[in-house]
Amino acid sequence: MPRVRRCRQPGCHVMVKLPDHYCAKHYEHEAEYLASRQKWTRSGDQVTTHKYNTVTRYRTYDKQEQYQFYRGKQWQSLRQLVLDRDHYVCQYCGRPNSNTVDHVVPIEYDQQGMTDASNLATICRSCHYAKTQWEQKYYGTGNGNTLKDVEPITDTNRIVLMMNGGV
């Protein structure tokens, strides 16, 4: 038995054979529907991928280097070392089962701390989001921002206070 579906025209309950979306009465809408779906299928398109890589991911040589670092074995082993050291507990709020590792002083601000385990801490998703927002204000990190000449903060407790509007 062939696979069928209901016609996509509102109010029409006629069954049509796959891969069609409309019955014979409403078939003129088929081309329009397929064209509207094309914008959602562009994610694997080479032009879109190239634009993402050159504009966002690899926008500078440093960003390209950072991306390659995070894909390497050195980062994977360093990340696992920190997760084991911190027992998968967020160092900012104490939430258990956190599995993200973050640089306390962002590497965009200080490249020297990229592979330093003392500059790494386990962090949960919500704290990571809040810390990223705070880093953009304090250090000036992020796309389109300018780095500021400020004192790097390595104490996670002080960062938590500053993230929450204190000191």
C-alpha positions in Angstrom: 0.0 0.0 0.0 1.5 3.4 -0.9 2.2 5.9 1.8 -0.2 8.8 1.9 -0.8 12.1 3.8 -3.6 14.6 4.1 -3.6 17.6 1.6 -1.9 20.6 3.1 -4.7 23.0 1.9 -6.6 24.1 5.0 -10.0 22.4 5.2 -9.2 19.8 2.5 -9.1 16.3 3.8 -8.2 14.4 0.6 -5.4 11.9 1.0 -2.5 12.3 -1.4 0.4 9.9 -2.2 3.8 10.8 -1.0 6.0 12.8 -1.9 3.2 15.2 -3.0 1.8 17.7 -0.5 -1.4 18.8 -2.3 -4.3 17.0 -3.9 -5.1 17.4 -7.6 -7.6 20.2 -6.8 -5.0 22.3 -5.0 -1.8 21.1 -6.8 -1.0 24.7 -8.0 0.2 25.4 -4.4 2.8 22.6 -4.6 5.6 24.6 -6.2 5.0 27.6 -3.9 5.2 25.3 -0.8 8.4 23.6 -2.0 10.0 27.0 -2.6 9.1 28.2 0.9 10.8 25.1 2.3 14.1 25.9 0.6 15.0 28.6 3.0 15.0 26.1 5.8 17.2 23.6 4.0 20.1 25.9 3.4 21.9 25.0 6.6 24.2 22.5 4.8 24.7 24.8 1.8 28.3 25.5 1.0 27.8 29.3 0.7 26.1 29.5 4.1 28.8 27.3 5.7 31.6 29.3 4.1 30.1 32.6 5.3 29.7 31.2 8.9 33.3 30.0 9.0 34.8 33.1 7.6 32.6 35.7 9.3 31.9 34.2 12.6 34.1 31.2 13.5 37.4 32.2 11.9 36.9 36.0 11.9 40.5 36.5 13.0 43.6 34.3 13.1 43.3 34.1 16.9 39.8 32.8 16.7 40.8 30.2 14.1 43.6 29.1 16.4 41.2 28.9 19.4 38.7 26.8 17.4 41.4 24.3 16.4 42.6 24.2 20.1 39.1 23.2 21.3 38.9 20.4 18.8 42.2 18.9 19.8 43.3 16.1 22.1 45.2 18.5 24.4 41.9 20.4 25.3 40.0 17.1 25.7 42.5 15.8 28.3 42.8 19.1 30.0 39.0 19.4 30.2 38.7 15.9 31.7 41.4 16.7 34.2 39.5 19.8 35.4 36.1 18.0 35.5 37.7 15.3 37.7 39.4 17.9 39.9 36.2 19.8 40.5 34.0 16.6 40.7 31.6 18.0 38.1 30.4 20.7 40.5 30.0 24.3 39.2 32.6 26.4 40.9 30.4 29.5 40.7 27.1 28.3 42.1 27.7 24.7 43.4 25.3 23.0 41.1 26.3 19.3 40.7 26.5 17.4 37.3 28.0 20.4 35.5 30.0 19.3 32.5 31.3 22.6 30.9 34.8 23.8 31.5 35.5 27.5 31.2 38.5 29.8 31.3 38.3 31.9 34.4 40.2 34.7 32.6 39.0 34.5 29.0 41.7 33.5 26.5 40.5 36.3 24.2 41.9 38.6 26.9 44.9 36.5 28.0 46.2 33.9 25.5 48.8 32.7 28.0 46.2 31.0 30.2 44.8 28.8 27.4 46.4 25.6 28.6 46.8 26.5 32.3 44.6 24.2 34.4 44.6 26.8 37.2 42.8 29.1 34.8 40.0 26.6 34.2 36.9 25.9 36.2 33.9 23.7 35.9 30.7 25.8 35.3 27.0 25.1 34.7 25.1 26.4 31.7 23.3 29.2 33.5 26.5 30.5 35.2 28.4 30.2 31.9 25.8 32.4 30.2 25.9 35.0 33.0 29.7 34.9 33.1 30.0 35.4 29.3 27.7 38.5 29.6 29.8 39.8 32.5 33.1 39.2 30.6 31.8 41.2 27.7 31.2 44.1 30.0 34.3 43.8 32.2 37.0 42.6 29.7 35.3 43.8 26.5 35.4 40.3 24.9 33.1 39.2 22.2 32.5 39.9 18.5 32.5 43.7 17.9 33.8 44.7 21.3 37.2 46.3 22.1 39.3 44.7 24.8 39.7 46.9 27.9 42.8 47.4 29.9 41.6 46.1 33.3 43.0 43.8 36.0 42.3 40.1 35.3 40.3 38.5 38.1 41.2 34.9 38.9 39.1 34.4 42.1 35.8 32.7 41.2 34.1 34.0 44.3 34.9 37.6 43.4 33.6 37.0 39.9 30.3 35.7 41.3 30.0 38.8 43.3 30.7 41.0 40.3 28.3 39.0 38.1 25.6 39.6 40.6 26.2 43.3 40.7 28.3 43.4 43.9 31.8 45.0 44.4 
